[in-house]
């Protein structure tokens, strides 16, 4: 039987978890469909001019 309790054994692991939880607290995770993501990217790229080298 698994309790789904994380086991962190290193200081680096604890620091990574704290950093991730802080980031999620500041900017909650947003779930979007791939279609809506690509629509948004397409709209943003059409608005901004392309830079030619």
OpenMM code with the backbone's topology and positions (N, CA, C; nanometers):
from openmm import Vec3, app, unit

residues = "UNK UNK UNK UNK UNK UNK UNK UNK UNK UNK UNK UNK UNK UNK UNK UNK UNK UNK UNK UNK UNK UNK UNK UNK UNK UNK UNK UNK UNK UNK UNK UNK UNK UNK UNK UNK UNK UNK UNK UNK UNK UNK UNK UNK UNK UNK UNK UNK UNK UNK UNK UNK UNK".split()
positions = [
    Vec3(0.0839, -0.1178, 0.0000),
    Vec3(0.0000, 0.0000, 0.0000),
    Vec3(0.0881, 0.1238, 0.0000),
    Vec3(0.0607, 0.2146, -0.0920),
    Vec3(0.1380, 0.3382, -0.1021),
    Vec3(0.0575, 0.4519, -0.0410),
    Vec3(0.1242, 0.5319, 0.0413),
    Vec3(0.0574, 0.6441, 0.1069),
    Vec3(0.0701, 0.7730, 0.0262),
    Vec3(0.1482, 0.7716, -0.0826),
    Vec3(0.1703, 0.8900, -0.1659),
    Vec3(0.2274, 1.0060, -0.0848),
    Vec3(0.3190, 0.9741, 0.0043),
    Vec3(0.3881, 1.0749, 0.0842),
    Vec3(0.5288, 1.0877, 0.0290),
    Vec3(0.5678, 1.2085, -0.0138),
    Vec3(0.7018, 1.2232, -0.0693),
    Vec3(0.8095, 1.2005, 0.0373),
    Vec3(0.9187, 1.1435, -0.0040),
    Vec3(1.0326, 1.1196, 0.0848),
    Vec3(1.1514, 1.1963, 0.0276),
    Vec3(1.1920, 1.3010, 0.0957),
    Vec3(1.3017, 1.3854, 0.0499),
    Vec3(1.4201, 1.3599, 0.1427),
    Vec3(1.5327, 1.3215, 0.0845),
    Vec3(1.6446, 1.2784, 0.1675),
    Vec3(1.7663, 1.3694, 0.1607),
    Vec3(1.7617, 1.4734, 0.0773),
    Vec3(1.8780, 1.5617, 0.0655),
    Vec3(1.8370, 1.7065, 0.0839),
    Vec3(1.9332, 1.7885, 0.1221),
    Vec3(1.9085, 1.9311, 0.1365),
    Vec3(1.8738, 1.9930, 0.0010),
    Vec3(1.9418, 1.9485, -0.1039),
    Vec3(1.9120, 1.9985, -0.2387),
    Vec3(1.7686, 1.9642, -0.2789),
    Vec3(1.7227, 1.8464, -0.2415),
    Vec3(1.5850, 1.8071, -0.2708),
    Vec3(1.4848, 1.8937, -0.1978),
    Vec3(1.5129, 1.9233, -0.0715),
    Vec3(1.4237, 2.0094, 0.0068),
    Vec3(1.4199, 2.1498, -0.0531),
    Vec3(1.5367, 2.2019, -0.0923),
    Vec3(1.5424, 2.3346, -0.1530),
    Vec3(1.4632, 2.3383, -0.2838),
    Vec3(1.4711, 2.2321, -0.3621),
    Vec3(1.3965, 2.2261, -0.4879),
    Vec3(1.2463, 2.2248, -0.4624),
    Vec3(1.2023, 2.1487, -0.3624),
    Vec3(1.0597, 2.1418, -0.3288),
    Vec3(1.0094, 2.2781, -0.2801),
    Vec3(1.0857, 2.3425, -0.1921),
    Vec3(1.0460, 2.4740, -0.1407),
    Vec3(1.0385, 2.5751, -0.2544),
    Vec3(1.1349, 2.5709, -0.3445),
    Vec3(1.1349, 2.6619, -0.4593),
    Vec3(1.0128, 2.6380, -0.5486),
    Vec3(0.9827, 2.5117, -0.5753),
    Vec3(0.8674, 2.4784, -0.6598),
    Vec3(0.7363, 2.5196, -0.5944),
    Vec3(0.7214, 2.4939, -0.4651),
    Vec3(0.5979, 2.5311, -0.3955),
    Vec3(0.5812, 2.6824, -0.3877),
    Vec3(0.6919, 2.7552, -0.3697),
    Vec3(0.6869, 2.9012, -0.3684),
    Vec3(0.6419, 2.9539, -0.5047),
    Vec3(0.6972, 2.8978, -0.6105),
    Vec3(0.6595, 2.9398, -0.7458),
    Vec3(0.5120, 2.9112, -0.7730),
    Vec3(0.4645, 2.7949, -0.7309),
    Vec3(0.3226, 2.7618, -0.7505),
    Vec3(0.2314, 2.8522, -0.6691),
    Vec3(0.2784, 2.8928, -0.5523),
    Vec3(0.1984, 2.9831, -0.4685),
    Vec3(0.1870, 3.1210, -0.5340),
    Vec3(0.2974, 3.1687, -0.5924),
    Vec3(0.2985, 3.3005, -0.6572),
    Vec3(0.2239, 3.2985, -0.7905),
    Vec3(0.2405, 3.1920, -0.8662),
    Vec3(0.1796, 3.1787, -0.9992),
    Vec3(0.1132, 3.0424, -1.0086),
    Vec3(-0.0157, 3.0347, -0.9759),
    Vec3(-0.0841, 2.9046, -0.9793),
    Vec3(-0.0769, 2.8399, -1.1177),
    Vec3(-0.0762, 2.7106, -1.1171),
    Vec3(-0.0698, 2.6330, -1.2396),
    Vec3(-0.1984, 2.6507, -1.3193),
    Vec3(-0.1839, 2.6777, -1.4484),
    Vec3(-0.2993, 2.6943, -1.5364),
    Vec3(-0.2967, 2.5817, -1.6387),
    Vec3(-0.4069, 2.5112, -1.6513),
    Vec3(-0.4163, 2.4018, -1.7466),
    Vec3(-0.4943, 2.4507, -1.8675),
    Vec3(-0.4338, 2.4355, -1.9849),
    Vec3(-0.4986, 2.4769, -2.1098),
    Vec3(-0.4862, 2.3644, -2.2111),
    Vec3(-0.5768, 2.3650, -2.3066),
    Vec3(-0.5651, 2.2671, -2.4150),
    Vec3(-0.4550, 2.3120, -2.5101),
    Vec3(-0.3999, 2.2177, -2.5851),
    Vec3(-0.2977, 2.2526, -2.6835),
    Vec3(-0.3529, 2.3487, -2.7889),
    Vec3(-0.4795, 2.3303, -2.8241),
    Vec3(-0.5399, 2.4169, -2.9242),
    Vec3(-0.5430, 2.5618, -2.8771),
    Vec3(-0.5827, 2.5856, -2.7522),
    Vec3(-0.5885, 2.7236, -2.7032),
    Vec3(-0.4482, 2.7814, -2.6887),
    Vec3(-0.3517, 2.6988, -2.6516),
    Vec3(-0.2137, 2.7457, -2.6417),
    Vec3(-0.1643, 2.7916, -2.7790),
    Vec3(-0.1860, 2.7110, -2.8811),
    Vec3(-0.1396, 2.7466, -3.0156),
    Vec3(-0.2149, 2.8657, -3.0721),
    Vec3(-0.3422, 2.8806, -3.0408),
    Vec3(-0.4167, 2.9994, -3.0837),
    Vec3(-0.3539, 3.1250, -3.0250),
    Vec3(-0.3175, 3.1189, -2.8972),
    Vec3(-0.2572, 3.2335, -2.8302),
    Vec3(-0.1204, 3.2656, -2.8898),
    Vec3(-0.0399, 3.1641, -2.9141),
    Vec3(0.0920, 3.1856, -2.9730),
    Vec3(0.0784, 3.2446, -3.1126),
    Vec3(-0.0135, 3.1907, -3.1916),
    Vec3(-0.0351, 3.2403, -3.3275),
    Vec3(-0.0783, 3.3869, -3.3258),
    Vec3(-0.1689, 3.4225, -3.2350),
    Vec3(-0.2163, 3.5606, -3.2256),
    Vec3(-0.1025, 3.6542, -3.1850),
    Vec3(-0.0181, 3.6110, -3.0932),
    Vec3(0.0943, 3.6947, -3.0485),
    Vec3(0.1974, 3.7132, -3.1586),
    Vec3(0.2247, 3.6099, -3.2362),
    Vec3(0.3239, 3.6219, -3.3424),
    Vec3(0.2708, 3.7045, -3.4589),
    Vec3(0.1410, 3.7053, -3.4797),
    Vec3(0.0841, 3.7877, -3.5869),
    Vec3(0.0850, 3.9357, -3.5494),
    Vec3(0.0753, 3.9655, -3.4185),
    Vec3(0.0774, 4.1046, -3.3727),
    Vec3(0.2166, 4.1647, -3.3758),
    Vec3(0.3186, 4.0860, -3.3416),
    Vec3(0.4547, 4.1410, -3.3341),
    Vec3(0.5226, 4.1290, -3.4704),
    Vec3(0.5912, 4.2359, -3.5118),
    Vec3(0.6600, 4.2297, -3.6412),
    Vec3(0.7788, 4.1340, -3.6358),
    Vec3(0.8042, 4.0674, -3.7464),
    Vec3(0.9182, 3.9767, -3.7515),
    Vec3(1.0436, 4.0554, -3.7769),
    Vec3(1.1529, 4.0118, -3.7181),
    Vec3(1.2818, 4.0783, -3.7350),
    Vec3(1.3599, 4.0011, -3.8396),
    Vec3(1.4007, 4.0716, -3.9441),
    Vec3(1.4777, 4.0080, -4.0506),
    Vec3(1.6245, 4.0443, -4.0327),
    Vec3(1.7091, 3.9435, -4.0451),
    Vec3(1.8534, 3.9670, -4.0265),
    Vec3(1.9200, 3.9999, -4.1566),
] * unit.nanometer
topology = app.Topology()
chain = topology.addChain("A")
for resn in residues:
    res = topology.addResidue(resn, chain)
    for name in ("N", "CA", "C"):
        topology.addAtom(name, app.Element.getBySymbol(name[0]), res)
